[in-house]
Amino acid sequence: MGMLIEGRWEITPVHQGAKDEEGGRFVRRPATFRHRIEPAGRFAPEPGRYHLYVSLACPWAHRTLIVRHLARLEEKIGVSIADSFMDDQGWAFRHRRGAVLDDVNQAAYLRDIYLLAEPRFTGKVTVPVLWDKKERTIVNNESRDIIVMLASVFPKEQGASDLYPEGLRAEIDAMIDANYDSVNNGVYRAGFARSQEAYDEAVTQLFARLDALDAHLAGRRYLVGDRLTLADVTLFTTLLRFDPVYVGHFKCNLRRIADYASLGSYLRDLYQRPAFSRYADFDHIKDHYYRSHPSLNPTRIVPNGPILDLERPHGREALGPA
């Protein structure tokens, strides 16, 4: 693992770059680049101008690929996919299965993209990154900002899903907020906890929220309203990784998602849609987590299982239209 410090790459523990002084708790630092794509702003929504740097293993990056697909922006926004294995040099672009090399900046490492934007950058080098080819800089590296922009600022193409309808935005934002610390980041708070107290706190909050979500979805097909929204996309990418990675690697093992009646069928419902399964690469996911965190898995052995049955009928058709 490593990070940039004043533009220099330094090998660091996985925890460096996050605050852990509070009783061993993992506290994720906020993203650094927070510019917005706006019609009348510096970064206008022009087709062909922007490029995404992602990893198929990362849930934060995966959500941008799903929204890019559902918003029909795949012909307008290119993508480069990092190798699943993140060693001491960070995210890299290599000739390995599922990776897509950087044909915009010909970068060997994602840190090179950060240095193009800020030569003296200090911080973690994370995916996703939204790059502006015109101004040759990073627009944004916060996944939530990126998916909101992809869903709302580009002209709607025929067949594009409206994932962030104006009348539901407050409710969508509230749902995403409620799930972030306890679930999306909660699995990391459990996995990277450095004390029993911090771990117990994270796991308790995680499963309390999963229990509440399971009850919430018992009588409805989607998290907000009667339609697919960004709230569903942001929860899906965590649920997808839960049983194959977070249960074992991050010790989130009170229950599996497969053990929940509503959450389990909800996951299958979404997975069986092309936009959600297209970039759901379990080889990338398991290879990244089990091999890139030697402090948690020193042998770097990747488990063969579990066997997932995400194509099994979900039975949620009666709860609302797809």
C-alpha positions as CSV (number, residue, x, y, z in Angstrom):
1,M,0.0,0.0,0.0
2,G,1.1,3.6,-0.4
3,M,0.1,7.2,-0.8
4,L,1.3,10.4,-2.3
5,I,3.0,12.9,0.0
6,E,3.9,16.2,-1.5
7,G,4.0,14.5,-4.9
8,R,6.2,11.7,-3.8
9,W,5.0,8.1,-3.6
10,E,5.6,6.5,-0.2
11,I,4.9,3.0,1.0
12,T,2.5,3.2,3.9
13,P,0.2,0.9,6.0
14,V,-3.4,0.6,4.8
15,H,-4.5,2.8,7.7
16,Q,-2.3,5.8,6.8
17,G,-4.3,8.4,5.1
18,A,-7.2,7.7,7.4
19,K,-7.6,8.7,11.0
20,D,-7.4,5.9,13.5
21,E,-6.5,7.8,16.6
22,E,-10.0,7.5,18.1
23,G,-9.9,4.1,19.8
24,G,-8.8,2.2,16.8
25,R,-11.7,3.4,14.6
26,F,-11.2,3.7,10.9
27,V,-12.4,7.1,9.7
28,R,-12.3,7.6,6.0
29,R,-10.9,11.0,4.9
30,P,-13.0,13.0,2.4
31,A,-12.3,13.1,-1.3
32,T,-10.0,15.9,-2.5
33,F,-11.2,16.9,-5.9
34,R,-14.8,18.1,-5.7
35,H,-15.5,20.1,-8.9
36,R,-18.9,19.9,-10.6
37,I,-19.9,19.4,-14.2
38,E,-22.4,22.2,-14.8
39,P,-23.9,23.6,-18.1
40,A,-22.6,27.1,-17.5
41,G,-19.6,26.2,-15.4
42,R,-15.9,25.5,-16.0
43,F,-16.7,21.8,-16.7
44,A,-19.5,21.7,-19.2
45,P,-21.4,18.5,-20.0
46,E,-19.8,17.9,-23.4
47,P,-19.9,14.5,-25.0
48,G,-16.4,12.9,-25.3
49,R,-14.8,15.3,-22.9
50,Y,-14.6,13.1,-19.8
51,H,-13.0,9.8,-18.9
52,L,-13.5,7.5,-15.9
53,Y,-10.7,5.7,-14.1
54,V,-12.1,2.8,-12.1
55,S,-11.6,-0.7,-10.7
56,L,-14.1,-3.5,-11.0
57,A,-13.2,-4.6,-7.5
58,C,-14.1,-1.3,-5.8
59,P,-17.7,-0.8,-4.8
60,W,-17.4,3.0,-5.0
61,A,-16.1,2.7,-8.6
62,H,-18.6,0.0,-9.6
63,R,-21.5,2.4,-8.9
64,T,-20.2,4.9,-11.5
65,L,-20.1,2.1,-14.1
66,I,-23.7,1.1,-13.4
67,V,-24.9,4.7,-13.6
68,R,-22.9,5.3,-16.8
69,H,-24.7,2.4,-18.3
70,L,-28.2,3.2,-17.1
71,A,-27.8,6.9,-18.2
72,R,-26.7,5.8,-21.7
73,L,-23.4,7.6,-21.4
74,E,-21.1,4.7,-22.5
75,E,-20.5,6.3,-25.9
76,K,-19.8,9.7,-24.3
77,I,-17.6,8.9,-21.4
78,G,-14.7,6.5,-21.8
79,V,-13.3,4.3,-19.1
80,S,-10.0,2.7,-18.0
81,I,-10.0,-0.2,-15.6
82,A,-7.2,-0.8,-13.2
83,D,-5.8,-4.2,-12.4
84,S,-7.5,-6.0,-9.5
85,F,-4.3,-6.5,-7.5
86,M,-3.1,-3.4,-5.7
87,D,0.5,-3.8,-4.5
88,D,2.8,-1.3,-2.9
89,Q,2.7,0.8,-6.0
90,G,-1.1,1.4,-5.8
91,W,-3.7,1.0,-8.6
92,A,-2.0,0.0,-11.8
93,F,-3.0,-0.5,-15.5
94,R,-1.6,-3.8,-16.6
95,H,-2.3,-6.4,-19.3
96,R,-4.4,-8.7,-17.1
97,R,-7.9,-10.1,-17.6
98,G,-10.6,-7.5,-17.2
99,A,-8.3,-4.5,-17.1
100,V,-8.5,-1.7,-19.7
101,L,-5.3,0.3,-20.2
102,D,-5.2,4.1,-20.1
103,D,-5.6,5.3,-23.7
104,V,-6.0,8.9,-22.7
105,N,-2.9,9.6,-20.7
106,Q,-1.0,6.3,-21.1
107,A,-0.5,6.2,-17.4
108,A,1.0,3.1,-15.8
109,Y,-0.3,3.9,-12.4
110,L,-3.4,5.8,-11.2
111,R,-1.1,8.0,-9.1
112,D,0.3,9.4,-12.4
113,I,-3.2,10.9,-13.1
114,Y,-3.3,12.5,-9.7
115,L,0.1,14.1,-10.3
116,L,-1.0,15.4,-13.7
117,A,-3.8,17.3,-11.8
118,E,-1.7,18.3,-8.8
119,P,2.1,17.7,-9.0
120,R,2.4,18.1,-5.2
121,F,-0.6,16.1,-4.2
122,T,-0.8,14.6,-0.7
123,G,-3.3,11.9,0.0
124,K,-4.6,8.4,-0.9
125,V,-4.9,7.6,-4.6
126,T,-8.4,6.2,-5.0
127,V,-10.9,5.2,-7.6
128,P,-13.2,6.4,-9.1
129,V,-11.6,9.4,-10.9
130,L,-13.5,11.6,-13.3
131,W,-10.9,13.1,-15.7
132,D,-11.4,16.1,-18.0
133,K,-9.5,15.5,-21.3
134,K,-10.0,19.2,-22.3
135,E,-8.4,20.8,-19.3
136,R,-6.3,17.8,-18.4
137,T,-7.3,17.7,-14.8
138,I,-9.3,15.7,-12.3
139,V,-12.9,16.9,-12.0
140,N,-13.9,14.8,-9.1
141,N,-12.9,11.7,-7.2
142,E,-15.9,11.3,-4.9
143,S,-18.1,8.6,-6.1
144,R,-21.4,10.1,-4.9
145,D,-20.7,13.4,-6.6
146,I,-19.8,11.5,-9.8
147,I,-23.0,9.4,-10.0
148,V,-25.2,12.4,-9.2
149,M,-23.5,14.3,-12.1
150,L,-23.8,11.3,-14.5
151,A,-27.5,10.9,-13.6
152,S,-28.5,14.5,-13.7
153,V,-26.4,17.0,-15.8
154,F,-26.0,15.3,-19.2
155,P,-28.8,15.5,-21.7
156,K,-31.0,12.4,-21.4
157,E,-30.7,9.9,-24.3
158,Q,-33.6,7.8,-25.4
159,G,-33.9,4.8,-23.1
160,A,-31.9,6.4,-20.3
161,S,-33.1,5.8,-16.7
162,D,-33.9,8.8,-14.6
163,L,-32.1,7.7,-11.4
164,Y,-32.3,11.0,-9.6
165,P,-35.8,12.5,-10.3
166,E,-36.2,15.9,-8.8
167,G,-39.3,15.0,-6.8
168,L,-37.4,12.2,-5.0
169,R,-34.0,13.8,-4.5
170,A,-34.4,14.7,-0.8
171,E,-35.6,11.2,0.0
172,I,-32.8,9.6,-2.2
173,D,-30.2,11.7,-0.5
174,A,-31.5,10.8,3.0
175,M,-31.4,7.1,2.2
176,I,-27.9,7.2,0.8
177,D,-26.8,9.2,3.9
178,A,-28.4,6.6,6.2
179,N,-26.7,3.7,4.5
180,Y,-23.2,5.3,4.1
181,D,-21.6,5.2,7.5
182,S,-23.3,2.0,8.8
183,V,-23.3,-0.1,5.6
184,N,-21.2,1.2,2.7
185,N,-18.4,2.4,4.9
186,G,-19.4,0.2,7.8
187,V,-17.9,-2.9,6.3
188,Y,-14.6,-1.0,6.1
189,R,-14.9,0.3,9.7
190,A,-15.3,-3.3,10.8
191,G,-12.6,-4.7,8.6
192,F,-10.0,-2.1,9.3
193,A,-10.8,-1.6,13.0
194,R,-7.7,-1.7,15.2
195,S,-9.5,-2.4,18.5
196,Q,-12.2,-4.8,19.7
197,E,-14.3,-1.9,20.8
198,A,-14.1,-0.2,17.3
199,Y,-14.9,-3.5,15.6
200,D,-17.9,-4.3,17.9
201,E,-19.3,-0.8,17.4
202,A,-19.0,-1.1,13.6
203,V,-20.5,-4.6,13.3
204,T,-23.4,-3.7,15.6
205,Q,-24.3,-0.7,13.6
206,L,-23.8,-2.5,10.3
207,F,-26.2,-5.4,11.2
208,A,-28.8,-3.1,12.8
209,R,-29.0,-1.2,9.6
210,L,-29.1,-4.3,7.5
211,D,-32.0,-5.6,9.6
212,A,-33.8,-2.3,9.2
213,L,-33.3,-2.4,5.4
214,D,-34.5,-6.0,5.2
215,A,-37.7,-4.9,6.9
216,H,-38.0,-1.8,4.7
217,L,-37.8,-3.9,1.6
218,A,-40.2,-6.6,2.7
219,G,-43.2,-4.8,1.1
220,R,-41.5,-2.7,-1.6
221,R,-39.3,-3.4,-4.6
222,Y,-37.0,-0.4,-4.3
223,L,-35.5,1.7,-1.5
224,V,-37.2,5.0,-2.5
225,G,-40.6,5.4,-4.2
226,D,-41.7,2.8,-6.8
227,R,-38.7,3.1,-9.1
228,L,-35.0,2.3,-9.4
229,T,-32.8,5.2,-8.1
230,L,-29.3,6.1,-7.1
231,A,-30.1,4.8,-3.6
232,D,-30.5,1.3,-5.0
233,V,-27.3,1.5,-7.0
234,T,-25.2,2.6,-4.0
235,L,-26.5,-0.1,-1.8
236,F,-26.2,-2.8,-4.4
237,T,-22.4,-2.6,-4.8
238,T,-21.9,-3.2,-1.1
239,L,-24.4,-6.1,-1.0
240,L,-22.8,-7.7,-4.0
241,R,-19.4,-7.9,-2.2
242,F,-20.8,-8.8,1.2
243,D,-21.0,-12.6,1.1
244,P,-17.9,-13.3,-1.0
245,V,-15.6,-10.8,0.8
246,Y,-16.9,-8.9,3.8
247,V,-18.3,-11.9,5.7
248,G,-14.8,-13.5,5.9
249,H,-12.2,-10.9,5.0
250,F,-13.8,-8.1,7.0
251,K,-15.3,-10.3,9.8
252,C,-18.8,-9.1,9.0
253,N,-20.2,-12.6,9.8
254,L,-23.2,-12.3,12.0
255,R,-25.4,-13.1,8.9
256,R,-24.9,-13.3,5.2
257,I,-27.0,-11.3,2.7
258,A,-28.3,-14.7,1.5
259,D,-29.7,-15.3,5.0
260,Y,-32.0,-12.2,4.7
261,A,-35.3,-12.9,3.0
262,S,-35.8,-9.4,1.6
263,L,-32.2,-8.2,1.1
264,G,-31.2,-11.5,-0.5
265,S,-34.0,-11.4,-3.1
266,Y,-33.5,-7.7,-3.6
267,L,-29.8,-8.3,-4.5
268,R,-30.8,-11.0,-6.9
269,D,-33.5,-8.8,-8.5
270,L,-30.9,-6.1,-9.2
271,Y,-28.1,-8.4,-10.2
272,Q,-30.3,-10.1,-12.9
273,R,-30.4,-6.7,-14.8
274,P,-27.6,-6.3,-17.3
275,A,-26.5,-2.9,-16.0
276,F,-25.8,-4.4,-12.6
277,S,-24.2,-7.7,-13.6
278,R,-22.2,-6.4,-16.5
279,Y,-19.3,-5.2,-14.3
280,A,-19.9,-7.6,-11.4
281,D,-16.6,-9.4,-11.7
282,F,-16.2,-11.7,-8.7
283,D,-12.7,-12.7,-9.7
284,H,-11.6,-9.1,-9.6
285,I,-13.4,-8.5,-6.4
286,K,-11.9,-11.4,-4.5
287,D,-8.4,-11.1,-6.0
288,H,-8.3,-7.4,-4.9
289,Y,-9.5,-7.8,-1.4
290,Y,-7.7,-11.0,-0.4
291,R,-4.4,-10.1,-2.1
292,S,-4.2,-6.3,-1.6
293,H,-4.5,-6.3,2.2
294,P,-1.6,-8.3,3.6
295,S,-2.2,-7.0,7.1
296,L,-5.6,-8.8,7.0
297,N,-4.6,-11.8,4.9
298,P,-0.8,-12.3,5.1
299,T,-0.8,-15.4,2.9
300,R,-2.7,-13.6,0.1
301,I,-4.6,-16.9,-0.6
302,V,-7.8,-16.2,-2.4
303,P,-10.7,-18.5,-1.3
304,N,-12.5,-20.6,-3.9
305,G,-15.9,-19.9,-2.5
306,P,-18.6,-19.1,-1.6
307,I,-20.8,-20.5,-4.3
308,L,-23.4,-17.8,-5.0
309,D,-26.8,-18.4,-6.6
310,L,-27.7,-14.9,-7.8
311,E,-29.6,-16.1,-10.9
312,R,-32.2,-17.9,-8.8
313,P,-35.7,-16.4,-9.1
314,H,-36.2,-13.5,-6.8
315,G,-40.0,-13.3,-6.7
316,R,-40.1,-9.6,-6.3
317,E,-42.2,-8.9,-9.4
318,A,-45.4,-8.5,-7.4
319,L,-43.9,-5.6,-5.4
320,G,-43.5,-3.2,-8.4
321,P,-42.5,-2.9,-12.0
322,A,-38.9,-3.5,-13.1
